[in-house]
């Protein structure tokens, strides 16, 4: 440990409160102090290099220090640093809103900017509830989501996505939400896995399919269907992470489930909110995960990688027919909600350049190809003793392992130069979408060796 590193850690322990970090981990461990990034790598103040195998909390989809995004940030910072969107506008917000709207086949959308993913979810929840109030049906004010969902850490988002391990102390502050059993192919007996592990999965385009795809009739949908049919007159919106519950442990489920849900919501006039904050922008092998189900959600929330992960910006993308009910004539239905830095010009400029790169370099197609390669290599981990439920969705790959061994695995991987951050007993990879093929292969080989060493 050099003097610079020692000084940083001492000051850190004295003043800084780390999110989602145990006090003991900060007090006892010589945690990395990151000073720069380049491509898929992070570098600490002692010169060590780490492969960012989780895209810095799932947002740096194009890696670090991308020259075009950095240049866009610098250029915009010279012209306009901030200007509110309340009764005003600015070119970066206008251009970005147009670019986002054009990502949807049915382009009649309005883009409501926020600062981070949880803020976008808060906006979506309030929009959905006020929509029913606007059209004269205020009794439809309840939300329905999956059990053990996660949609952010603000109180509204926590109400919608409650994880007991994270949120138990705040339960008295939350509003009640209806919850349906969450689907998870890895624990489905109909898939032929039944949670016993998988040595060699069958790979379909951009997703893990069952050994007998035709045998899946989405029996897991029963809980959702029964809840909707029982409370349809009270439900304002259903909120789901399309195809993968990420923070719940990378629980992947089939597009067929999502299609059934969209059809049932439409039949009962319920709004469908797709939380694409983690799974959007190519992460699943399509621009948005919901595309794989061929559906058209009423509200789509995005964030994290919208600006390449470089600056905080998020959005709720809302269908025009919902937006139109917020008119102030003949009665005032204005949406009295906003954030100081919503649509910040510098963050918007970073997002504009990010989307340009996506288009020019076919990042989504690249992610689809790399996702299949990642899945193929990860499948062999199913042969390692203790590994269960090997699964993948685009550039998300995960498996379950013995919980008591997880801290050792994480530590050994970090010492070997790979940053991972397991969720409970789930180890996963969510690397930048443009990670070199050889680095993906090397990381999985390292992971396999690490598992063998600690089992």
NORGICOR-V155527 format. One record per backbone hydrogen bond with DSSP energy under -0.5 kcal/mol. NH is the residue of the N-H (numbers start at 1). CO is the residue of the C=O. If there is no record, write none. Layout:
nh & co
NH & CO
NH & CO
This chain:
nh & co
6 & 2
7 & 3
8 & 4
9 & 5
10 & 6
11 & 7
12 & 8
13 & 9
14 & 10
15 & 11
16 & 12
18 & 16
21 & 18
26 & 22
27 & 23
28 & 24
29 & 25
31 & 29
34 & 32
35 & 43
36 & 43
38 & 41
39 & 64
41 & 38
42 & 50
43 & 36
44 & 48
45 & 33
47 & 44
50 & 42
51 & 417
52 & 40
52 & 50
53 & 51
53 & 419
55 & 52
58 & 54
59 & 55
60 & 55
61 & 59
63 & 60
64 & 39
70 & 66
71 & 67
72 & 68
73 & 69
74 & 70
75 & 71
76 & 72
77 & 73
78 & 74
79 & 76
80 & 76
87 & 85
88 & 85
93 & 90
94 & 90
95 & 91
96 & 92
97 & 93
98 & 94
99 & 95
100 & 96
101 & 97
102 & 98
103 & 100
104 & 101
107 & 105
109 & 107
110 & 318
112 & 110
112 & 316
113 & 111
114 & 314
120 & 116
121 & 117
122 & 118
123 & 119
124 & 120
125 & 121
126 & 122
127 & 123
128 & 124
129 & 125
130 & 126
131 & 127
132 & 128
133 & 129
134 & 130
135 & 131
136 & 133
137 & 132
140 & 137
141 & 139
141 & 234
142 & 234
144 & 237
145 & 178
146 & 239
147 & 180
148 & 162
149 & 146
151 & 152
151 & 161
158 & 154
159 & 155
160 & 156
161 & 157
163 & 161
164 & 162
166 & 163
167 & 163
168 & 164
170 & 167
171 & 168
173 & 170
174 & 170
174 & 171
178 & 143
180 & 145
185 & 252
187 & 184
188 & 185
189 & 187
191 & 188
192 & 189
193 & 188
194 & 188
195 & 186
196 & 193
203 & 201
204 & 202
204 & 207
207 & 204
208 & 392
209 & 202
209 & 207
211 & 191
213 & 210
215 & 212
216 & 213
217 & 215
221 & 218
222 & 219
225 & 221
226 & 222
227 & 223
228 & 224
229 & 225
230 & 226
231 & 227
232 & 228
234 & 231
235 & 231
236 & 142
237 & 142
238 & 271
239 & 144
240 & 273
242 & 240
245 & 251
246 & 244
249 & 246
250 & 245
250 & 246
251 & 245
252 & 250
253 & 243
257 & 254
258 & 254
259 & 255
260 & 256
261 & 257
262 & 258
263 & 259
264 & 260
265 & 261
266 & 262
267 & 263
268 & 264
269 & 266
270 & 265
271 & 236
273 & 238
273 & 271
274 & 272
274 & 299
275 & 240
275 & 273
276 & 274
276 & 301
280 & 276
281 & 287
282 & 286
282 & 287
283 & 280
284 & 279
284 & 286
285 & 282
291 & 288
292 & 289
293 & 290
294 & 291
295 & 290
298 & 272
299 & 272
300 & 317
301 & 274
302 & 315
305 & 277
306 & 303
307 & 304
308 & 305
309 & 304
310 & 307
314 & 114
315 & 302
316 & 112
317 & 300
317 & 315
318 & 110
318 & 316
319 & 298
320 & 108
322 & 319
323 & 319
324 & 320
325 & 322
326 & 323
327 & 324
333 & 327
333 & 331
336 & 334
337 & 335
342 & 339
343 & 114
344 & 341
346 & 81
348 & 344
349 & 345
350 & 346
351 & 347
352 & 348
353 & 349
354 & 350
355 & 351
356 & 352
357 & 353
358 & 354
359 & 355
360 & 356
361 & 357
362 & 359
363 & 358
366 & 362
367 & 363
368 & 364
369 & 365
370 & 366
371 & 367
372 & 368
373 & 369
374 & 370
375 & 371
376 & 372
377 & 373
378 & 374
379 & 375
380 & 377
381 & 378
382 & 379
383 & 380
384 & 381
387 & 384
388 & 400
391 & 398
393 & 396
394 & 206
395 & 283
396 & 393
397 & 429
398 & 391
399 & 427
400 & 388
401 & 425
405 & 402
406 & 402
406 & 403
409 & 405
410 & 406
411 & 407
412 & 408
413 & 409
414 & 410
415 & 411
416 & 412
417 & 414
418 & 413
419 & 51
420 & 418
423 & 426
424 & 422
426 & 423
427 & 399
427 & 425
429 & 397
430 & 53
432 & 52
433 & 61
434 & 61
435 & 432
440 & 436
441 & 437
442 & 438
443 & 439
444 & 440
445 & 441
446 & 442
447 & 443
448 & 444
449 & 445
450 & 446
451 & 447
452 & 448
453 & 449
454 & 450
455 & 451
